[in-house]
Amino acid sequence: MTDLHARHKAVLPEWLALYYGRPLEITHGEGRHVWDADGNRYLDFFGGILTTMTAHALPEVTKAVAEQAGRIIHSSTLYLNRPMVELAERIAALSGIPDARVFFTTSGTEANDTALLLATAYRRSNQILAMRNSYHGRSFSAVSVTGNQAWSPTSLSPLQTLYVHGGVRTRGPYAGLDDARFTAACVADLEDLLGHTRDAAALIAEPVQGVGGFTSPPDGLYAAFREVLDRHGILWISDEVQTGWGRTGEHFWGWQAHAENGPPDMLTFAKGIGNGMSIGGVVARAEIMNCLDANSISTFGGSPVTMAAGLANLGYLLEHDLQGNARRVGGLLLERLRAIGAAVPAVREVRGRGLMIGVELVKPGTDEADPKAAGKVLEAAREGGLLIGKGGGHSTSVLRIAPPLSLTVAEAEEGASLLEHALRSI
């Protein structure tokens, strides 16, 4: 392992982060567990950053990949592609967007990049509204609409980005308000912002901010925003890269918690749909998707192998009601973690929905974020056999918990106990 780490550092960028003081090489997985190169077994509560959505080594997915690879692996979008058409049909129907068109990419970053291209071309404006504390990817344009300073390495941008209040409920100037007044204050802020700008192209927003620490506004905030946006002709892009496919339990898409005024104009997706295969994409109304007046293809987006994986994975998710499982098991896990957090002074808040849970750590007796404590808990959890993530705001002080959606009640209890031990160890 030490040799592999040295080789990694010799040829890969310094900014390519690795978890743990002794970085982990994961060699194989099954269900909700993975094993490292030393033979240690771990309960996986992070799923490769919310990407192993159903289960590790899910037989239905591995079989679909192997069978498709045995026929043809690649052709590009210049040729008809049956698995791509079939997956697009299913996603268009599930999206809730009328007259939907689907464009496949290879990542969530590329999906958001495409949505920004469509919005700016459709509206003939390079002005974008984004949420404070947001994260939308690592491309030049995605970084430029990312409101989380820790993940935005440059101020240079092809876009003019304006940041809006509302993505973080329990911090900031409106944190002390009740939900109704919080929403009203954020809407007033949006109205005021638009009074000082030219026509914006779109608002891009995560229903639950992922890298930002699994924080979210009150339900209905984006519906209230939508009333304002519609008056100005501004599009709404819902970034569902982390919230999509039923992970929040209550809804299949995160935007459905804000559905009073209908679906977004566009939604972006990635991560879980491929269960580890590289799939991303955009769903948009036909008039928006078809607005480009220049040639465009994708060499790798919608490849036959990844589409076969996506079809098998989505089929398994729906047939086994993993959204319902996320709601039931996630609810139990959330309550268990809240009870643990109430007895640990370093825990400021346990929040989330479904199997998307954040545990925010602070220096006891203060409201000051404590990224060092989060790092220590991450290490202690690993030593106990549990893998979790971290993120949040301008410092990585939030433990991110997002297991595969097939998590069992027994595994949820085991993971909660391991995390409790890790929290108490610091």
N, C-alpha and C positions, 0 to 999 in steps of 0.2 A: 504493500500500500504506500509506504514511504517513497519507494522508487517511482511509482506511478504519479504521486503528487509532485515529485521533483521534475518528472518529464512534463507534466501538465504546466508547471510554472515556466519551463524552459521554452515552450512553444505557443502558449496561449496568453491572451491579454491579462494584465494585472487586474483590470476592472471586471473580469469574469469571475464573479463571486463564488466562493465555495462555503457551504455550511460546515461548522465544527472545526475545532483546533486540529483534530485528526480527521481529515476529510474522508467521506464514506464512498466506497465503490459498491453500488448495488448490482448484484449479478443476476438475480432472478426473483420472481414474485408469484404469488398465487392468492387469489381472493383479496383479502385486505392486508396481507402480509408480504414483506420482502425480506431478502437475505443479502448480507454483504459478503465480500470476498473472504472474510475470516470465518464464515459460517454462522454469524450471529443473525437471529431472527428478530424482526421488528414489526410492530403493529403500525401500519401506515395511516397517519391522520393528516397527510398533506397531498397525497396522490400526484406527485410530480407537478406541483403547483396547480391543483384542482383539475388535472387533466385525465388521470385514471378515474373515469367517472363511474364505471360499473364495477369492474374488478380487475385485478391483475391476472393476466393469462386467461382471460375469459374464453372458453372453448369456442363459442359461437363466432367471436371476432377473429381469433387465430385461424380457425378453419376457413373463414371467408377470405382472409388475406392470402393464405396458402393456395387456395383454389384459384383466386384471381391471378396471383403471381405465376401460377402454372400455365395460364392462358396468355396474358399479355400484361406487362407492368406499366408501360407508358405509351402514350400516343400524342398528347397535347390537345388543346381545345380546338385545333384545326380540323379535327375529325369527330364524328358523332360518337358519343360515349354513353352507353346504356346505363351503367351504374351512376354516372353523374346526373343524368336526366331523372332517374328514379329517386335519387336522394333529394334533388332539387324539388321534385313534385311533393315529397313528404314534408320538407321544411317549409315550402311556400304555403302549404295547407295549414301547418301548425303555427305559422308566424302571426296570423291574425291580420296581416296587412293585405288589403284588397288588391286584386290584379297584381300579385307579387311576382317579382323576378329575383332570381338568386344567382350571385356570382361567387365562385369558390376561389379561395386563396390558400396559402400554405400556413398562415399564422393569424393570430388576433391583431398583431401590429399591422400586417398587410391588409387585413379586413378594415381596420379603422382608417388606414391610409386611403383605401379605395372609397370609403364613405365620405371622407373629406374631399376627395377629388370630385365625386359626384355632386356633393352639396355646393362646392364653390363654382363648378361648371353650370349647374342648374340655376343658381341664384346670381351668377356673375358677380361674385363678391368673395374676397379672401378673408373676410372678418368672421371669426368663429367665437361663439360663447362656450365656455367650459366651466367646470365646477372646481372650486378650490379643493385641494387635497386629492385630486383625481390622478389616475394613471391610465394611459391609453396605448402604450407600446414604446418601442425604442427606435423607430425610424425618425428621420428628420422632421417630418410633419407631425407624427404622433407625439414626439417629445415636445413639440411646440404647443400642444394643447394639453399637456400634462401639468396639473396644478400642484404636484408633489415635488418639492424642490430636490429631494434626495434622488429623484429619478429623472431629473431634467438637467443634463450636463451643459447646455448652451442656451444663451438668450437669443441667438440668431434664429430666424424663422421665416418660412415662406408665407406664414399666415399672421394676421393681426388677431391676437387672442385676448379676450376680455373674460375675467373670472367672476363667477357669480357665487353668492352665498347659498348654503342649503345642504351640501353633501354631508356635513358633520353635525349631528344633532346635539351633542353634549359638550361641545367646546365652541368658542367664538362669541361674538357680541350678542347673539340671540339665544344662547344656551339656556338662560334662566326662564325663558318664556314657555308657556304651555304649547302643545302641538298646533293648535289653531292660530295662536298669535305668532308662533315661529314661522308658520307657512305664510301668514299675511306679511310679516316683515321681510321675508325672502322675496316674495312677489313684488313688494314695494321697491326693494333694492333692484330687482330686475327691470321694473318699469323706469326707475330713475336712470339706470345704466343705459337703457335703450334711448332715453331722451337726450343722451350726450354722444350718440354714435350715428354712423351712417348705417345703411341696411346690412344687417348681418346675414350670413348664409345659413348657419345652423347652430343649434345647441347640441353638444355631445355630452352625454352624462351616463355614468354607471348607476343603475338602480341601487346597488350596494357597492360601495367603493372597495375594491379588492386589495390592491397593494396598500391603499390608504388605511387598512386596518379593519375591514369589514364593518364600516360605519355607513349609516344610511339616514335619509330624512324621514319625517313622518309620511305615512302612506297618503297619497294624494297630492304631494308637493308638485310633482312633475305634471300632473293634470292641471293644477292651478297655473303652472308656468305655461302650459300648452295654450291656455286661453289668451295669454299675452303674446306668445309667439305667433299664434294664428293671425292675430290682428296685424302683425307686422310682416306676415308671409314667411316667417323664419322656420326652417325645418327642424325637426327633433330627431336626433340620432340616439338610439338607446344602445349603449355598449353592453352587450350580453355575454361577453367573452367568459366571464366568471359566473354570472348569475343564471345563465340559460340552462335549459334542459331539466328543470325541476329541482335544481339544487336547493332553492329556498323553501321547498316543501309546499308552501301555500299556493304557489303559482308555477306554471311551466316556464314563463319568462318573468324577469324582474319587473318589466314595465307594467305588468298586469296589476301591481299594487297601486298603480297610478292611472287606471284605465277609464276614468269617468269620461274622458274626451276621446276615447278610441285609441288605436295602436299608434306607435310612432311612425314617422315617414320612412325611416330606415332603422334596421337593427343589424348589429354586427355580432358574429358568433365565432367560436373556435374552441380550443381546449377540449372539454369533455366529449364532444361529439365523435372524435376519432379514437377516444380511449387510449391515447398515446400516439396515434398516427397524426401526421401533420395536415390538419384541416382547419381552415378558417373560411369566413365568407360574409357576404352582405346580402340582406333582403331589403328590397325597396319597391315602391310602387313603380309600375312600368314606365310612366312618364319621366320619373327621376332616373331610373336605371338606364333608360335609352337616350338620355340627353347628350351623351358624348358624341362629338362630331369628328372624332379622329379614330384611327384604327386602334384596337386594343385586343390582346389575347392573353392567355396565361399558359406558360410552358408546363408548369407543375401543378397549378391549381386544378382541382378536380381530377387528379390522376385515377385511373381505374382501381388501383390497389387501395388507396385511401378512401375512395368512395365505397368500395365493397366493405371496408371496415366500418365506415360510418353507417351504412345501411344495417349491418348486423348489430351494431352497438345500439342504434336508435330503436331497432325492433325489440331488442332485449329489454331496454329501459321501459318501453311502453307496455310490453307484454307482462312484465313483472312489477308494474306500478312502483318503480323506484322513486318517483316523486312522492307518492304516499308514504313510502318507507322513510324518505328524508324528513317528511313532516313528523311522523310518529317517533322514530328513533332520535331524530335531531331535537325534537321537543324534550324528550327524556334527558338527552345529553346536556342540553342547554340548562335545564333546571338543576341537574346534578352539579354542573360547573358553577352555577350561580351560588349554590349552597357552599361549595368549596371556597369560592372567592370571597364570600361574606366573612370567612374565618381567617383570611390571609390579608394582613394590612397592606401588602404591596399591590393588591388587585384593586384598581379603581373602578372597573366596569367589566362585566361579562355581557356581550351583546351578540346579536345575530338572529338568523332564522334558518330553519331547516338544518342542513349539514354545512353551514357556513357561519362559523362562530369565531369571535374575536375576544381575547382576554387581554385587557389593557393594564400594563404595569406602571406604577409610579413610585417615587420615593415615599415611603410610609409617612403619613401625616401631612403630605403636600399634594399638589396637583401637577407636580413636575414629572414629565415622562422619564422613564428609567430604562434606556436601551441596554445598559450593562446587565441589569437584572434579567431582561428578556433573553440575552445571550446565554446567561448562566442556566436559565430554565431550559432553554433549547438543548444545551449540553447534558443537563441532568436527565431530561426526558429520554434522550438518545441512550444514555448509559442504562436507563431502566427498560429500554426496549420499545420506545415510542418515538415516532418521527412526526414533528410538527413544523410549521413555518413561522415566519415573523414578518412584520411590516408596520405601517402606521405613520401618518403625518410626516413631519420632518425628522423623526427619529424612529428607529425600528423597535418600538416598545410595546407592540401588540403581538401576542401569540396568535397565529392563524391556524384554525382547525377546520379541515375540509376533507374528510375521509371519502372513499368511494361510496356511492349512494346505496350500495347493497349491505352496508354496515349492519351487523346484528345488535340486538339489545345487549347480549353478553359482551361483545367486543366494545360497545360504547361504555359499558360499566368498567371494563378492564382499562380502557384508555383514560377514563376519568380518574381512576385510582392511580394510574401511573403519573398522570399530570399533577394530581394532588401531592404525591410524594415529591415530584420535582419542584413544585412551588414551595413546599415546606422546607426543602433542602437549602433554600437560599435565605 
